[in-house]
Amino acid sequence: MPERVGPLPRQRNTREENRQIKAGDSPEAWSDNKRRQKNVAARWTMKHGKTHYRYKNHISTDRKHKVIRKYTITSAEVHDSEVFEELLDENNSDRSV
């Protein structure tokens, strides 16, 4: 088997494709196979000076029992404060945040 040298080429979307994706549409020019392979729900964000295309996990844990009580997954550009109230649990064993 031949050995791969270097990273795989990145498939970039055109600006028009990105506009359609952000509007919630799927570009008409994409084949069914390409639609299945593209992740259109993730978003770009910057952390520590580097850009990332991903999702973000937000969790609420029970400090006493050390278990996850609530969680939500968002695209990376969503700030933690936007899901803060959704994750608060009045029945949690520790009231500190």
PEQUIHU-V950680 format. One record per pair of residues at least 4 apart in sequence whose ideal C-beta (glycine too) atoms are under 6 Angstrom apart, sorted by sequence separation. I is the first residue (numbers start at 1). J is the second residue. If there is no record, write none. Layout:
I,J / I,J
//
This chain:
13,17 / 30,34 / 74,78 / 78,82 / 83,87 / 13,18 / 20,25 / 30,35 / 46,51 / 62,67 / 20,27 / 44,51 / 45,52 / 61,68 / 62,69 / 26,35 / 44,53 / 59,68 / 60,69 / 17,27 / 60,70 / 42,53 / 72,83 / 42,54 / 59,71 / 42,55 / 58,72 / 57,73 / 70,87 / 55,73 / 56,74 / 21,40 / 70,89 / 55,75 / 56,76 / 69,89 / 54,76 / 58,83 / 60,87 / 60,89 / 64,93 / 62,92 / 45,76 / 62,93 / 63,94 / 43,75 / 45,77 / 42,75 / 43,76 / 43,77
//
